[in-house]
Amino acid sequence: MNEKNIERFAWHARIKPGTEMEYKRRHDEIWPSMTEVLNSAGIHNYSVWLSGLDLFGYYESEDLQKAALTQAESPVVESWNEYMKDILIMDFDPETGVTPPLSLAFLHL
């Protein structure tokens, strides 16, 4: 991936109290089909960070619009979101189906 073309996306969500271990277990066993969707969406360097019950996700792509559209149209992502909704509090934009992005406050390259 060309460093000049990298776009960054970050999101925030919360884990429901008492479900931290279940959240980790589900991601330790992430579906291969979900990984395929992320790859086909052009998503790279995806990580999720935990602070208390707050989750902060971050990924890179050469085309965030394609990444968002691929995820929004994917039945696998829809199934994953359904699978996670009992342990996760996450907002989605009603028009795009994508989690609202966090605003970049600082970047050091």
mmCIF file of the C-alpha atoms, coordinates in Angstrom:
data_MODEL
# 
_entry.id   MODEL 
# 
loop_
_atom_site.group_PDB 
_atom_site.id 
_atom_site.type_symbol 
_atom_site.label_atom_id 
_atom_site.label_alt_id 
_atom_site.label_comp_id 
_atom_site.label_asym_id 
_atom_site.label_entity_id 
_atom_site.label_seq_id 
_atom_site.pdbx_PDB_ins_code 
_atom_site.Cartn_x 
_atom_site.Cartn_y 
_atom_site.Cartn_z 
_atom_site.occupancy 
_atom_site.B_iso_or_equiv 
_atom_site.pdbx_formal_charge 
_atom_site.auth_seq_id 
_atom_site.auth_comp_id 
_atom_site.auth_asym_id 
_atom_site.auth_atom_id 
_atom_site.pdbx_PDB_model_num 
ATOM 1   C CA . MET A 1 1   ? 0.000   0.000   0.000  1.00 0.00 ? 1   MET A CA 1 
ATOM 2   C CA . ASN A 1 2   ? 1.370   3.419   -0.965 1.00 0.00 ? 2   ASN A CA 1 
ATOM 3   C CA . GLU A 1 3   ? 1.803   5.561   2.177  1.00 0.00 ? 3   GLU A CA 1 
ATOM 4   C CA . LYS A 1 4   ? 0.623   8.657   0.266  1.00 0.00 ? 4   LYS A CA 1 
ATOM 5   C CA . ASN A 1 5   ? -2.725  7.034   -0.555 1.00 0.00 ? 5   ASN A CA 1 
ATOM 6   C CA . ILE A 1 6   ? -3.531  5.751   2.921  1.00 0.00 ? 6   ILE A CA 1 
ATOM 7   C CA . GLU A 1 7   ? -6.785  6.910   4.423  1.00 0.00 ? 7   GLU A CA 1 
ATOM 8   C CA . ARG A 1 8   ? -7.456  6.276   8.096  1.00 0.00 ? 8   ARG A CA 1 
ATOM 9   C CA . PHE A 1 9   ? -10.713 5.416   9.835  1.00 0.00 ? 9   PHE A CA 1 
ATOM 10  C CA . ALA A 1 10  ? -11.359 5.205   13.571 1.00 0.00 ? 10  ALA A CA 1 
ATOM 11  C CA . TRP A 1 11  ? -14.539 4.366   15.471 1.00 0.00 ? 11  TRP A CA 1 
ATOM 12  C CA . HIS A 1 12  ? -15.766 4.131   19.049 1.00 0.00 ? 12  HIS A CA 1 
ATOM 13  C CA . ALA A 1 13  ? -18.101 1.656   20.752 1.00 0.00 ? 13  ALA A CA 1 
ATOM 14  C CA . ARG A 1 14  ? -18.706 0.273   24.237 1.00 0.00 ? 14  ARG A CA 1 
ATOM 15  C CA . ILE A 1 15  ? -18.791 -3.259  25.569 1.00 0.00 ? 15  ILE A CA 1 
ATOM 16  C CA . LYS A 1 16  ? -21.702 -4.088  27.828 1.00 0.00 ? 16  LYS A CA 1 
ATOM 17  C CA . PRO A 1 17  ? -20.472 -4.539  31.414 1.00 0.00 ? 17  PRO A CA 1 
ATOM 18  C CA . GLY A 1 18  ? -19.363 -8.086  32.176 1.00 0.00 ? 18  GLY A CA 1 
ATOM 19  C CA . THR A 1 19  ? -18.891 -9.114  28.528 1.00 0.00 ? 19  THR A CA 1 
ATOM 20  C CA . GLU A 1 20  ? -15.216 -8.226  28.078 1.00 0.00 ? 20  GLU A CA 1 
ATOM 21  C CA . MET A 1 21  ? -14.032 -11.853 27.955 1.00 0.00 ? 21  MET A CA 1 
ATOM 22  C CA . GLU A 1 22  ? -16.829 -12.807 25.559 1.00 0.00 ? 22  GLU A CA 1 
ATOM 23  C CA . TYR A 1 23  ? -15.898 -9.913  23.258 1.00 0.00 ? 23  TYR A CA 1 
ATOM 24  C CA . LYS A 1 24  ? -12.286 -11.144 23.192 1.00 0.00 ? 24  LYS A CA 1 
ATOM 25  C CA . ARG A 1 25  ? -13.345 -14.769 22.643 1.00 0.00 ? 25  ARG A CA 1 
ATOM 26  C CA . ARG A 1 26  ? -15.506 -13.857 19.666 1.00 0.00 ? 26  ARG A CA 1 
ATOM 27  C CA . HIS A 1 27  ? -12.697 -11.889 18.064 1.00 0.00 ? 27  HIS A CA 1 
ATOM 28  C CA . ASP A 1 28  ? -10.171 -14.641 18.777 1.00 0.00 ? 28  ASP A CA 1 
ATOM 29  C CA . GLU A 1 29  ? -12.521 -16.834 16.716 1.00 0.00 ? 29  GLU A CA 1 
ATOM 30  C CA . ILE A 1 30  ? -13.322 -14.266 14.004 1.00 0.00 ? 30  ILE A CA 1 
ATOM 31  C CA . TRP A 1 31  ? -15.137 -15.795 11.079 1.00 0.00 ? 31  TRP A CA 1 
ATOM 32  C CA . PRO A 1 32  ? -12.978 -16.449 8.005  1.00 0.00 ? 32  PRO A CA 1 
ATOM 33  C CA . SER A 1 33  ? -15.813 -14.964 5.928  1.00 0.00 ? 33  SER A CA 1 
ATOM 34  C CA . MET A 1 34  ? -15.535 -11.726 7.932  1.00 0.00 ? 34  MET A CA 1 
ATOM 35  C CA . THR A 1 35  ? -11.796 -11.580 7.282  1.00 0.00 ? 35  THR A CA 1 
ATOM 36  C CA . GLU A 1 36  ? -12.526 -12.094 3.569  1.00 0.00 ? 36  GLU A CA 1 
ATOM 37  C CA . VAL A 1 37  ? -14.942 -9.149  3.573  1.00 0.00 ? 37  VAL A CA 1 
ATOM 38  C CA . LEU A 1 38  ? -12.371 -6.898  5.260  1.00 0.00 ? 38  LEU A CA 1 
ATOM 39  C CA . ASN A 1 39  ? -9.779  -7.926  2.695  1.00 0.00 ? 39  ASN A CA 1 
ATOM 40  C CA . SER A 1 40  ? -12.149 -7.371  -0.245 1.00 0.00 ? 40  SER A CA 1 
ATOM 41  C CA . ALA A 1 41  ? -13.060 -3.964  1.221  1.00 0.00 ? 41  ALA A CA 1 
ATOM 42  C CA . GLY A 1 42  ? -9.361  -3.018  1.071  1.00 0.00 ? 42  GLY A CA 1 
ATOM 43  C CA . ILE A 1 43  ? -9.063  -2.728  4.847  1.00 0.00 ? 43  ILE A CA 1 
ATOM 44  C CA . HIS A 1 44  ? -5.574  -3.158  6.311  1.00 0.00 ? 44  HIS A CA 1 
ATOM 45  C CA . ASN A 1 45  ? -3.849  -2.641  9.650  1.00 0.00 ? 45  ASN A CA 1 
ATOM 46  C CA . TYR A 1 46  ? -7.135  -3.084  11.527 1.00 0.00 ? 46  TYR A CA 1 
ATOM 47  C CA . SER A 1 47  ? -6.882  -2.988  15.300 1.00 0.00 ? 47  SER A CA 1 
ATOM 48  C CA . VAL A 1 48  ? -9.300  -2.550  18.191 1.00 0.00 ? 48  VAL A CA 1 
ATOM 49  C CA . TRP A 1 49  ? -8.159  -1.088  21.500 1.00 0.00 ? 49  TRP A CA 1 
ATOM 50  C CA . LEU A 1 50  ? -9.910  -1.457  24.856 1.00 0.00 ? 50  LEU A CA 1 
ATOM 51  C CA . SER A 1 51  ? -9.974  1.109   27.675 1.00 0.00 ? 51  SER A CA 1 
ATOM 52  C CA . GLY A 1 52  ? -12.346 0.121   30.460 1.00 0.00 ? 52  GLY A CA 1 
ATOM 53  C CA . LEU A 1 53  ? -15.540 -0.638  28.539 1.00 0.00 ? 53  LEU A CA 1 
ATOM 54  C CA . ASP A 1 54  ? -14.645 1.683   25.641 1.00 0.00 ? 54  ASP A CA 1 
ATOM 55  C CA . LEU A 1 55  ? -13.471 0.251   22.350 1.00 0.00 ? 55  LEU A CA 1 
ATOM 56  C CA . PHE A 1 56  ? -11.526 2.247   19.800 1.00 0.00 ? 56  PHE A CA 1 
ATOM 57  C CA . GLY A 1 57  ? -11.171 0.697   16.354 1.00 0.00 ? 57  GLY A CA 1 
ATOM 58  C CA . TYR A 1 58  ? -8.723  1.842   13.701 1.00 0.00 ? 58  TYR A CA 1 
ATOM 59  C CA . TYR A 1 59  ? -8.005  0.744   10.152 1.00 0.00 ? 59  TYR A CA 1 
ATOM 60  C CA . GLU A 1 60  ? -6.351  1.940   6.988  1.00 0.00 ? 60  GLU A CA 1 
ATOM 61  C CA . SER A 1 61  ? -7.502  1.776   3.393  1.00 0.00 ? 61  SER A CA 1 
ATOM 62  C CA . GLU A 1 62  ? -6.640  3.321   0.062  1.00 0.00 ? 62  GLU A CA 1 
ATOM 63  C CA . ASP A 1 63  ? -10.362 4.008   -0.461 1.00 0.00 ? 63  ASP A CA 1 
ATOM 64  C CA . LEU A 1 64  ? -12.531 4.577   2.615  1.00 0.00 ? 64  LEU A CA 1 
ATOM 65  C CA . GLN A 1 65  ? -15.622 5.033   0.475  1.00 0.00 ? 65  GLN A CA 1 
ATOM 66  C CA . LYS A 1 66  ? -15.142 1.552   -1.037 1.00 0.00 ? 66  LYS A CA 1 
ATOM 67  C CA . ALA A 1 67  ? -14.421 0.125   2.427  1.00 0.00 ? 67  ALA A CA 1 
ATOM 68  C CA . ALA A 1 68  ? -17.634 1.618   3.835  1.00 0.00 ? 68  ALA A CA 1 
ATOM 69  C CA . LEU A 1 69  ? -19.769 0.521   0.880  1.00 0.00 ? 69  LEU A CA 1 
ATOM 70  C CA . THR A 1 70  ? -18.391 -3.020  0.847  1.00 0.00 ? 70  THR A CA 1 
ATOM 71  C CA . GLN A 1 71  ? -19.115 -3.411  4.561  1.00 0.00 ? 71  GLN A CA 1 
ATOM 72  C CA . ALA A 1 72  ? -22.560 -1.778  4.360  1.00 0.00 ? 72  ALA A CA 1 
ATOM 73  C CA . GLU A 1 73  ? -23.622 -4.115  1.534  1.00 0.00 ? 73  GLU A CA 1 
ATOM 74  C CA . SER A 1 74  ? -22.195 -7.290  3.058  1.00 0.00 ? 74  SER A CA 1 
ATOM 75  C CA . PRO A 1 75  ? -24.554 -9.897  4.518  1.00 0.00 ? 75  PRO A CA 1 
ATOM 76  C CA . VAL A 1 76  ? -21.557 -11.244 6.459  1.00 0.00 ? 76  VAL A CA 1 
ATOM 77  C CA . VAL A 1 77  ? -21.067 -7.882  8.193  1.00 0.00 ? 77  VAL A CA 1 
ATOM 78  C CA . GLU A 1 78  ? -24.797 -7.705  8.850  1.00 0.00 ? 78  GLU A CA 1 
ATOM 79  C CA . SER A 1 79  ? -24.655 -11.169 10.460 1.00 0.00 ? 79  SER A CA 1 
ATOM 80  C CA . TRP A 1 80  ? -21.543 -10.211 12.466 1.00 0.00 ? 80  TRP A CA 1 
ATOM 81  C CA . ASN A 1 81  ? -23.266 -7.076  13.788 1.00 0.00 ? 81  ASN A CA 1 
ATOM 82  C CA . GLU A 1 82  ? -26.288 -9.171  14.779 1.00 0.00 ? 82  GLU A CA 1 
ATOM 83  C CA . TYR A 1 83  ? -23.966 -11.687 16.479 1.00 0.00 ? 83  TYR A CA 1 
ATOM 84  C CA . MET A 1 84  ? -22.255 -8.890  18.445 1.00 0.00 ? 84  MET A CA 1 
ATOM 85  C CA . LYS A 1 85  ? -25.267 -6.799  19.439 1.00 0.00 ? 85  LYS A CA 1 
ATOM 86  C CA . ASP A 1 86  ? -25.886 -8.660  22.709 1.00 0.00 ? 86  ASP A CA 1 
ATOM 87  C CA . ILE A 1 87  ? -22.469 -7.564  24.039 1.00 0.00 ? 87  ILE A CA 1 
ATOM 88  C CA . LEU A 1 88  ? -21.765 -4.341  22.146 1.00 0.00 ? 88  LEU A CA 1 
ATOM 89  C CA . ILE A 1 89  ? -23.178 -0.811  22.172 1.00 0.00 ? 89  ILE A CA 1 
ATOM 90  C CA . MET A 1 90  ? -22.382 0.726   18.794 1.00 0.00 ? 90  MET A CA 1 
ATOM 91  C CA . ASP A 1 91  ? -23.946 3.525   16.785 1.00 0.00 ? 91  ASP A CA 1 
ATOM 92  C CA . PHE A 1 92  ? -24.520 3.233   13.044 1.00 0.00 ? 92  PHE A CA 1 
ATOM 93  C CA . ASP A 1 93  ? -25.305 5.996   10.570 1.00 0.00 ? 93  ASP A CA 1 
ATOM 94  C CA . PRO A 1 94  ? -28.876 5.256   9.376  1.00 0.00 ? 94  PRO A CA 1 
ATOM 95  C CA . GLU A 1 95  ? -28.073 6.361   5.810  1.00 0.00 ? 95  GLU A CA 1 
ATOM 96  C CA . THR A 1 96  ? -24.773 4.564   5.250  1.00 0.00 ? 96  THR A CA 1 
ATOM 97  C CA . GLY A 1 97  ? -24.934 1.767   7.826  1.00 0.00 ? 97  GLY A CA 1 
ATOM 98  C CA . VAL A 1 98  ? -21.375 2.675   8.855  1.00 0.00 ? 98  VAL A CA 1 
ATOM 99  C CA . THR A 1 99  ? -20.159 3.538   12.331 1.00 0.00 ? 99  THR A CA 1 
ATOM 100 C CA . PRO A 1 100 ? -19.630 7.318   12.566 1.00 0.00 ? 100 PRO A CA 1 
ATOM 101 C CA . PRO A 1 101 ? -15.906 8.063   12.354 1.00 0.00 ? 101 PRO A CA 1 
ATOM 102 C CA . LEU A 1 102 ? -13.883 9.656   15.100 1.00 0.00 ? 102 LEU A CA 1 
ATOM 103 C CA . SER A 1 103 ? -12.209 12.955  14.231 1.00 0.00 ? 103 SER A CA 1 
ATOM 104 C CA . LEU A 1 104 ? -8.447  12.853  13.834 1.00 0.00 ? 104 LEU A CA 1 
ATOM 105 C CA . ALA A 1 105 ? -6.885  15.046  16.513 1.00 0.00 ? 105 ALA A CA 1 
ATOM 106 C CA . PHE A 1 106 ? -3.181  14.283  16.002 1.00 0.00 ? 106 PHE A CA 1 
ATOM 107 C CA . LEU A 1 107 ? -1.012  12.365  13.535 1.00 0.00 ? 107 LEU A CA 1 
ATOM 108 C CA . HIS A 1 108 ? 2.732   11.756  13.560 1.00 0.00 ? 108 HIS A CA 1 
ATOM 109 C CA . LEU A 1 109 ? 4.251   9.963   10.594 1.00 0.00 ? 109 LEU A CA 1 
# 
